[in-house]
Amino acid sequence: MNISLNKTKMLLALLILLVIITGCTTKNPVSSNENQSISNQNQSTASKTETINETSLEEVTNIPLNPPVEYDPAWPDRAVKSFRGHLVNSCAPDEVRDQATTLTTSDGVYLSALVLGSGNKGVLLAHEQGYSICSFLDIGTELADNGYLVIIPEYRNHGASQKIQVNEHIELDADAALNELKRMGAKKVFLAGASCGGTTAIVAGVRQELPIEGLIILSSPAQCSNLDAIPSVKEIKAPSLFVFSPGDYGGSIEKHVRQLYQESGATDKELIVDESGYHGTDMYHMGQDGDVLKSRLIDFVKEEFK
């Protein structure tokens, strides 16, 4: 009887010792409720991160949502990719490259374009042939900072836009840019262009649906390639500004701009003679009084497009 009792005591002591050792070396189990709580917390954190990322892309920086496209750029030595994969001219500084998007024209040509700013007041800035998106980048940036939604398309066979065999139907490039402004939320537009870019802005602007709030023409011919802007400029009733420099292209540009001015349907219109001798955006980039002209152009948009 005593032997049995002693054995029982010994077994009980060993059992107690085993429990103590196990409790010291084993982690406490997590209940199923705690697991679920941790899982929900992780999902909530991921959801918040995703929401922040979406906000920074779409609302804060207003990055266009068009998908990037692979194509052969016109000037490959000047074409770089934004972080989203869109081709953009390397002349654009790093801080605006992420505002690049890819447009597709109605005849299937891919265009690189910059979309700056936000809001429902759209501005088209159309560069001249042989130039790039950076021709209007300074004006575009300032207008974007003042509450306008600005698009600067790079025309076919220029810069980071697609290289094609024949440089025709450039008005379709302006069409694509105006369609993008509308898709991005513009309810009305202001048209501005240099040289043939201005010709395309007039033609494309009249045939799109958004109300035209103003027009700026810099050294634009009345006829460019297959385009004739005279019938269209007659339909534009919004305040208009026409600028040329005497002697530009042997005086032919003065003749064309004066013709556009005379045929304009606007009652509030002005003809500015710039004495720099330069063409298009070079009048305010390189002219002696270029800063004065640039300020005049920006102020004109602000005054007429409220």
C-alpha positions as CSV (number, residue, x, y, z in Angstrom):
1,M,0.0,0.0,0.0
2,N,2.8,2.4,0.9
3,I,4.7,1.4,-2.3
4,S,1.6,2.1,-4.4
5,L,1.2,5.5,-2.7
6,N,4.8,6.4,-3.3
7,K,4.5,5.5,-6.9
8,T,1.5,7.7,-7.2
9,K,3.3,10.6,-5.7
10,M,6.2,10.2,-8.0
11,L,4.0,10.1,-11.1
12,L,2.1,13.2,-9.9
13,A,5.4,15.1,-9.4
14,L,6.6,14.1,-12.8
15,L,3.4,15.3,-14.4
16,I,3.6,18.7,-12.6
17,L,7.2,19.1,-13.8
18,L,6.2,18.2,-17.4
19,V,3.4,20.9,-17.4
20,I,5.8,23.5,-16.1
21,I,8.4,22.7,-18.8
22,T,5.8,22.7,-21.6
23,G,4.3,26.1,-20.4
24,C,7.7,27.7,-20.5
25,T,8.8,26.6,-24.0
26,T,5.5,26.7,-25.9
27,K,3.9,29.9,-27.3
28,N,0.4,30.6,-26.3
29,P,-2.0,29.7,-29.1
30,V,-3.9,32.5,-30.9
31,S,-7.6,32.0,-30.9
32,S,-9.5,31.8,-34.2
33,N,-11.2,35.2,-33.4
34,E,-7.8,36.8,-33.0
35,N,-6.6,35.4,-36.3
36,Q,-9.7,36.8,-38.0
37,S,-9.1,40.2,-36.4
38,I,-5.5,40.3,-37.6
39,S,-6.6,39.2,-41.1
40,N,-9.2,41.9,-41.2
41,Q,-6.7,44.5,-40.0
42,N,-4.2,43.5,-42.8
43,Q,-7.0,43.7,-45.4
44,S,-8.1,47.1,-44.1
45,T,-4.5,48.4,-44.3
46,A,-4.1,47.1,-47.8
47,S,-7.4,48.7,-48.8
48,K,-6.3,52.1,-47.3
49,T,-3.0,51.9,-49.2
50,E,-4.8,51.1,-52.4
51,T,-7.2,54.0,-51.9
52,I,-4.3,56.4,-51.2
53,N,-2.5,55.2,-54.4
54,E,-5.7,55.6,-56.5
55,T,-6.3,59.1,-55.2
56,S,-2.7,60.2,-55.9
57,L,-2.9,59.0,-59.5
58,E,-6.4,60.1,-60.5
59,E,-7.3,63.0,-58.3
60,V,-4.1,64.7,-57.1
61,T,-1.9,64.4,-60.2
62,N,-4.8,63.9,-62.6
63,I,-2.9,61.4,-64.6
64,P,-4.9,60.3,-67.7
65,L,-6.0,56.7,-67.8
66,N,-5.3,55.7,-71.4
67,P,-3.2,52.6,-71.7
68,P,0.3,52.9,-73.2
69,V,0.9,51.6,-76.7
70,E,4.0,50.2,-78.4
71,Y,4.8,52.0,-81.7
72,D,7.7,53.6,-83.5
73,P,8.2,57.2,-82.5
74,A,9.0,59.8,-85.1
75,W,12.1,61.0,-83.3
76,P,13.4,58.0,-81.4
77,D,16.4,59.8,-80.0
78,R,14.1,62.2,-78.2
79,A,11.5,59.7,-77.0
80,V,11.5,58.4,-73.4
81,K,8.9,56.4,-71.4
82,S,7.0,57.7,-68.4
83,F,6.6,55.5,-65.4
84,R,3.3,54.3,-66.8
85,G,4.9,53.3,-70.1
86,H,3.7,56.2,-72.3
87,L,6.2,57.6,-74.8
88,V,6.9,61.3,-74.2
89,N,9.4,63.8,-75.7
90,S,12.6,64.0,-73.6
91,C,12.3,67.8,-73.8
92,A,9.6,67.6,-71.1
93,P,11.1,67.9,-67.6
94,D,10.8,65.0,-65.2
95,E,8.0,66.6,-63.2
96,V,5.6,66.6,-66.1
97,R,6.5,63.4,-67.9
98,D,4.0,61.4,-65.7
99,Q,1.3,63.6,-67.2
100,A,1.9,62.0,-70.6
101,T,-0.7,60.0,-72.3
102,T,-1.3,58.2,-75.6
103,L,-4.0,59.3,-78.0
104,T,-5.4,57.4,-80.9
105,T,-6.7,59.4,-83.9
106,S,-9.7,58.4,-86.0
107,D,-7.3,57.1,-88.7
108,G,-5.4,55.0,-86.2
109,V,-2.3,57.1,-85.5
110,Y,-0.8,57.1,-82.0
111,L,0.0,60.5,-80.5
112,S,2.0,61.4,-77.5
113,A,0.3,64.2,-75.5
114,L,0.7,66.0,-72.2
115,V,-2.4,66.6,-70.1
116,L,-1.8,69.3,-67.4
117,G,-4.1,70.7,-64.7
118,S,-7.7,69.7,-64.1
119,G,-11.2,71.1,-64.2
120,N,-13.9,71.6,-66.8
121,K,-12.2,74.5,-68.7
122,G,-10.2,72.8,-71.5
123,V,-7.4,74.5,-73.4
124,L,-5.9,73.1,-76.6
125,L,-2.3,74.2,-77.4
126,A,-1.3,73.0,-80.9
127,H,2.3,73.3,-81.9
128,E,3.6,74.2,-85.3
129,Q,5.1,71.7,-87.7
130,G,8.7,70.8,-87.0
131,Y,8.3,71.7,-83.3
132,S,7.2,69.7,-80.3
133,I,5.0,69.7,-77.2
134,C,7.6,71.8,-75.4
135,S,6.8,74.8,-77.7
136,F,3.8,75.5,-75.5
137,L,4.9,73.9,-72.3
138,D,5.6,77.2,-70.5
139,I,2.2,78.6,-71.3
140,G,0.5,75.3,-70.7
141,T,2.0,74.9,-67.2
142,E,1.0,78.4,-66.2
143,L,-2.6,77.9,-67.4
144,A,-2.8,74.6,-65.6
145,D,-1.6,76.3,-62.4
146,N,-4.5,78.7,-62.8
147,G,-7.2,76.1,-62.9
148,Y,-7.4,75.1,-66.6
149,L,-7.3,71.6,-68.1
150,V,-4.6,71.8,-70.7
151,I,-3.7,69.4,-73.5
152,I,-0.6,69.7,-75.7
153,P,-0.7,67.0,-78.4
154,E,2.5,66.1,-80.3
155,Y,1.5,65.8,-83.9
156,R,2.1,62.8,-86.1
157,N,5.6,62.4,-87.4
158,H,6.8,64.7,-84.6
159,G,8.7,63.9,-81.4
160,A,7.4,60.9,-79.4
161,S,4.3,60.5,-81.6
162,Q,4.0,57.8,-84.2
163,K,6.1,57.8,-87.4
164,I,4.0,57.2,-90.5
165,Q,4.7,57.4,-94.2
166,V,2.6,60.4,-95.2
167,N,2.1,63.5,-93.1
168,E,-1.5,64.2,-94.0
169,H,-4.7,64.7,-92.1
170,I,-3.0,66.5,-89.2
171,E,-6.4,68.0,-88.3
172,L,-7.3,64.5,-86.9
173,D,-4.6,65.0,-84.3
174,A,-6.4,68.1,-83.1
175,D,-9.6,66.2,-83.1
176,A,-8.1,63.5,-80.9
177,A,-6.8,66.1,-78.4
178,L,-10.2,67.8,-78.2
179,N,-11.9,64.4,-77.7
180,E,-9.5,63.8,-74.8
181,L,-10.3,67.1,-73.2
182,K,-14.0,66.2,-73.3
183,R,-13.3,62.7,-71.9
184,M,-11.3,64.3,-69.1
185,G,-14.3,66.5,-68.1
186,A,-14.0,69.7,-70.1
187,K,-17.3,71.4,-70.7
188,K,-16.0,74.2,-72.9
189,V,-12.7,74.9,-74.7
190,F,-10.2,77.6,-75.7
191,L,-8.3,77.0,-78.9
192,A,-4.7,78.1,-79.5
193,G,-2.2,77.1,-82.1
194,A,1.0,78.2,-83.8
195,S,1.5,78.0,-87.6
196,C,-0.3,75.0,-89.0
197,G,-1.2,74.0,-85.5
198,G,-3.5,77.0,-85.4
199,T,-5.0,76.0,-88.7
200,T,-5.9,72.6,-87.3
201,A,-7.2,74.1,-84.1
202,I,-9.7,76.2,-86.0
203,V,-10.9,73.4,-88.3
204,A,-11.1,70.8,-85.5
205,G,-12.5,73.2,-83.0
206,V,-15.5,74.1,-85.1
207,R,-16.5,70.5,-85.7
208,Q,-16.4,69.3,-82.1
209,E,-19.3,69.7,-79.7
210,L,-17.9,71.8,-76.9
211,P,-18.5,75.5,-76.8
212,I,-15.5,77.6,-77.9
213,E,-14.6,80.3,-75.4
214,G,-11.7,81.9,-77.3
215,L,-9.1,81.6,-80.0
216,I,-5.4,82.5,-80.3
217,I,-3.6,82.3,-83.6
218,L,0.2,82.7,-83.9
219,S,1.5,82.9,-87.5
220,S,-1.1,80.5,-88.8
221,P,-1.7,80.2,-92.6
222,A,-5.3,80.2,-93.7
223,Q,-4.6,77.1,-95.8
224,C,-2.2,74.4,-94.7
225,S,-1.8,71.1,-96.6
226,N,-5.3,69.9,-97.4
227,L,-6.9,72.3,-94.9
228,D,-8.8,75.5,-95.4
229,A,-9.5,77.4,-92.2
230,I,-11.5,80.2,-93.7
231,P,-14.9,78.6,-93.6
232,S,-14.3,77.4,-90.0
233,V,-13.0,80.7,-88.7
234,K,-16.1,82.4,-89.9
235,E,-18.1,80.2,-87.4
236,I,-16.0,81.1,-84.4
237,K,-17.8,83.9,-82.6
238,A,-15.7,83.8,-79.4
239,P,-13.1,86.5,-78.6
240,S,-10.1,86.0,-80.9
241,L,-6.5,87.1,-81.0
242,F,-4.4,87.0,-84.2
243,V,-0.6,87.5,-84.0
244,F,2.0,87.8,-86.8
245,S,5.4,89.2,-87.5
246,P,6.2,91.3,-90.6
247,G,8.5,89.7,-93.0
248,D,7.8,86.2,-91.7
249,Y,8.1,83.8,-94.7
250,G,8.6,86.8,-97.0
251,G,5.4,88.5,-95.9
252,S,3.2,85.6,-96.8
253,I,2.3,84.8,-93.2
254,E,1.1,88.4,-92.6
255,K,-1.2,88.0,-95.6
256,H,-2.6,84.8,-94.3
257,V,-3.1,86.0,-90.7
258,R,-4.8,89.2,-91.9
259,Q,-7.1,87.1,-94.0
260,L,-8.1,84.9,-91.0
261,Y,-8.6,88.1,-88.9
262,Q,-10.8,89.7,-91.6
263,E,-12.9,86.5,-92.1
264,S,-13.3,85.8,-88.4
265,G,-16.8,85.6,-87.1
266,A,-15.9,87.2,-83.8
267,T,-16.9,90.8,-83.0
268,D,-14.4,90.9,-80.2
269,K,-11.1,90.3,-82.1
270,E,-7.6,91.9,-82.1
271,L,-4.7,91.8,-84.6
272,I,-1.3,92.1,-83.0
273,V,1.8,92.9,-85.0
274,D,4.9,91.5,-83.4
275,E,8.1,93.2,-84.6
276,S,10.5,90.3,-83.7
277,G,10.6,88.8,-87.2
278,Y,10.1,85.3,-85.7
279,H,7.5,82.7,-86.5
280,G,4.9,81.0,-84.3
281,T,5.9,80.4,-80.6
282,D,9.4,81.7,-81.4
283,M,7.9,85.2,-81.4
284,Y,7.6,85.0,-77.6
285,H,10.5,82.5,-77.0
286,M,13.1,84.4,-78.9
287,G,11.8,87.9,-79.6
288,Q,13.2,90.9,-77.7
289,D,9.8,91.6,-76.2
290,G,8.8,87.9,-75.9
291,D,7.9,88.0,-72.3
292,V,5.5,90.8,-72.9
293,L,3.8,88.9,-75.7
294,K,3.6,85.7,-73.6
295,S,2.0,87.5,-70.7
296,R,-0.5,89.1,-73.2
297,L,-1.4,85.6,-74.4
298,I,-1.9,84.1,-71.0
299,D,-3.9,87.2,-69.8
300,F,-6.1,86.9,-72.8
301,V,-7.1,83.3,-71.9
302,K,-7.7,84.3,-68.3
303,E,-9.8,87.3,-69.2
304,E,-12.0,85.6,-71.8
305,F,-12.2,82.1,-70.3
306,K,-13.7,82.4,-66.8
